Amino acid sequence: MGAEEERRQQRENGVAGLGTGQRLNLITETQFQAWKRRKDADASARKEAATRKRSEDIISGTVQMNGRELFQHEPWQIYFRSADLV
């Protein structure tokens, strides 16, 4: 009966799936929040770098614009503005 009592206590404590010799790494909420901020900052930095590289490649002509980028860039505005100046 001692093993059943131990399993019941483990289930109550939330460590039922751990066997002997395994360690449970508990982290505090502040540690989790710090990790999450770091992870989000890294992800946004990677996304920003990819966006910057794509725009540089488009400007250099190595990569073709997709429809959304063409719409946002509005290259036709250059022609209309220069025609208004003449």
Order of alpha helices (4+ residues) and beta strands (2+ residues): alpha-alpha-alpha-alpha
